């Protein structure tokens, strides 16, 4: 039976085929995304490595996509990278209490990442949200303050950004794109 906009649940997403597409759910609305580009994956791997190294001295665990984050039955997202407290690790499911969600922007996901996903992470209380744009290249870091995201760090090109939350790390956008 066809579903209307906003009527999808995590059970419906679980029943979809494994066809190479990424299926996500925001407040009952199904989002379908094609496979990422090599540039997207390079940025993801470079950032993942830096975060993994930085997490070794913190009480944090860094995981890459695909991993489902389901704060409730009508939302299921697959952030490109998540950071959580080691104590919150569960081998079967991702905690709703993320320290950080990272999205690597691409032409097919830019608006979803900047609007829908940002709002979903904010509403669910994800402490920090970073958007990495390989096309610029740039990094925008947002932290939750009084229930709303505020920009706490930003860098473009060869600029450095020093971020303290959720784990201290210094990033340079162009470094994330070096083959």
C-alpha positions as CSV (number, residue, x, y, z in Angstrom):
1,X,0.0,0.0,0.0
2,X,1.5,3.4,-0.9
3,X,2.4,5.7,1.9
4,X,1.9,9.4,2.1
5,X,4.5,12.0,3.0
6,X,5.4,11.7,6.6
7,X,3.9,8.3,7.2
8,X,7.0,6.2,7.1
9,X,8.4,4.4,10.2
10,X,11.7,2.6,10.9
11,X,10.0,-0.7,10.3
12,X,9.1,0.4,6.7
13,X,12.7,1.4,6.1
14,X,13.9,-1.9,7.4
15,X,11.7,-3.7,4.8
16,X,13.3,-1.8,1.8
17,X,15.6,-3.7,-0.5
18,X,19.4,-3.6,-0.2
19,X,19.9,-2.0,-3.6
20,X,22.9,0.3,-3.1
21,X,20.8,3.4,-2.3
22,X,20.8,5.0,1.1
23,X,17.4,5.2,2.8
24,X,16.9,7.6,5.6
25,X,13.9,8.9,7.5
26,X,13.2,12.4,8.9
27,X,10.0,12.7,10.9
28,X,8.3,10.1,8.8
29,X,9.5,11.4,5.4
30,X,11.6,9.0,3.4
31,X,14.9,10.3,1.9
32,X,16.7,8.4,-0.8
33,X,20.3,9.1,-1.7
34,X,22.6,7.6,-4.3
35,X,26.0,6.2,-3.4
36,X,28.7,8.8,-2.5
37,X,31.4,10.0,-4.9
38,X,35.1,9.2,-4.4
39,X,35.8,12.8,-3.3
40,X,33.1,12.4,-0.6
41,X,34.6,9.2,0.6
42,X,38.2,10.6,0.6
43,X,37.0,13.5,2.9
44,X,35.2,11.0,5.1
45,X,38.2,8.8,5.5
46,X,40.6,11.7,6.2
47,X,38.3,13.2,8.8
48,X,37.6,9.8,10.3
49,X,41.3,9.2,10.7
50,X,41.8,12.5,12.5
51,X,38.8,12.0,14.8
52,X,39.9,8.5,15.6
53,X,43.4,9.6,16.5
54,X,42.0,12.5,18.7
55,X,39.5,10.1,20.4
56,X,42.2,7.9,21.7
57,X,42.9,10.3,24.6
58,X,39.2,11.0,25.2
59,X,36.3,8.9,26.5
60,X,34.9,8.8,22.9
61,X,34.3,6.3,20.1
62,X,34.2,7.3,16.4
63,X,32.2,5.3,13.9
64,X,31.7,5.7,10.1
65,X,28.6,5.3,8.0
66,X,26.7,3.3,7.3
67,X,25.2,3.0,10.8
68,X,21.6,3.8,11.7
69,X,20.9,6.5,14.2
70,X,17.2,6.2,15.4
71,X,16.2,8.7,18.1
72,X,12.6,7.6,17.6
73,X,10.4,5.5,15.3
74,X,9.9,8.2,12.7
75,X,13.5,9.2,12.2
76,X,16.4,7.0,11.0
77,X,19.5,8.7,9.7
78,X,23.0,7.5,8.6
79,X,25.5,10.3,9.5
80,X,28.8,10.0,7.7
81,X,30.6,9.9,11.0
82,X,29.3,9.8,14.6
83,X,31.1,10.3,17.9
84,X,29.7,8.8,21.1
85,X,30.8,8.2,24.7
86,X,32.6,4.8,25.0
87,X,30.2,4.0,27.8
88,X,27.3,4.4,25.5
89,X,28.5,1.9,22.9
90,X,26.1,-0.9,22.2
91,X,27.1,-3.5,19.5
92,X,23.5,-3.8,18.3
93,X,22.3,-0.2,18.1
94,X,23.5,3.3,18.1
95,X,22.6,5.4,21.1
96,X,20.4,8.4,20.5
97,X,22.7,10.5,22.7
98,X,25.4,11.3,20.1
99,X,28.2,13.7,21.0
100,X,28.7,14.5,17.3
101,X,27.1,13.9,13.9
102,X,29.1,14.7,10.8
103,X,27.7,15.1,7.3
104,X,29.9,15.4,4.2
105,X,27.9,17.5,1.8
106,X,27.5,16.5,-1.9
107,X,25.3,18.0,-4.6
108,X,22.6,15.4,-4.0
109,X,22.5,15.8,-0.2
110,X,23.5,19.5,0.4
111,X,20.0,20.8,1.1
112,X,19.0,17.7,3.2
113,X,22.2,18.0,5.2
114,X,21.9,21.7,5.8
115,X,18.2,21.8,6.6
116,X,16.4,18.6,7.3
117,X,19.2,16.7,9.0
118,X,20.5,19.7,10.9
119,X,17.0,20.2,12.3
120,X,16.6,16.5,13.1
121,X,19.9,16.4,15.0
122,X,19.1,19.7,16.8
123,X,15.6,18.5,17.8
124,X,17.0,15.2,19.1
125,X,19.7,17.0,21.2
126,X,22.8,15.9,19.4
127,X,25.5,17.9,21.1
128,X,27.5,18.9,18.0
129,X,26.9,18.8,14.2
130,X,29.6,19.4,11.6
131,X,29.1,20.0,7.9
132,X,32.1,19.3,5.6
133,X,31.8,20.7,2.1
134,X,34.4,19.2,-0.3
135,X,33.4,21.5,-3.1
136,X,34.5,24.7,-1.3
137,X,36.3,23.1,0.7
138,X,35.0,24.1,4.1
139,X,34.0,22.9,7.6
140,X,31.2,24.4,9.7
141,X,31.0,23.2,13.3
142,X,27.8,23.8,15.3
143,X,27.2,23.2,19.0
144,X,23.9,22.9,20.8
145,X,23.4,25.9,23.1
146,X,20.0,26.3,24.8
147,X,18.4,23.8,22.4
148,X,19.6,25.5,19.2
149,X,22.7,25.1,17.1
150,X,25.2,28.0,17.0
151,X,28.3,28.1,14.8
152,X,31.4,27.5,17.0
153,X,34.0,27.0,14.3
154,X,34.4,27.5,10.6
155,X,37.3,27.2,8.1
156,X,37.7,27.4,4.3
157,X,40.5,26.2,2.1
158,X,43.8,26.2,4.0
159,X,42.5,27.9,7.1
160,X,42.7,26.0,10.4
161,X,39.8,25.5,12.7
162,X,40.4,24.5,16.4
163,X,37.5,22.6,17.8
164,X,37.1,21.5,21.4
165,X,33.7,19.6,21.3
166,X,33.3,16.8,21.4
167,X,37.0,16.1,21.3
168,X,39.8,18.6,20.8
169,X,41.0,18.5,17.2
170,X,42.5,21.0,14.6
171,X,41.3,20.6,11.1
172,X,42.2,22.1,7.7
173,X,39.6,21.6,5.0
174,X,42.1,21.1,2.1
175,X,43.9,18.4,4.1
176,X,40.7,16.3,3.9
177,X,40.9,16.2,0.1
178,X,44.6,15.2,-0.3
179,X,44.7,11.8,-2.2
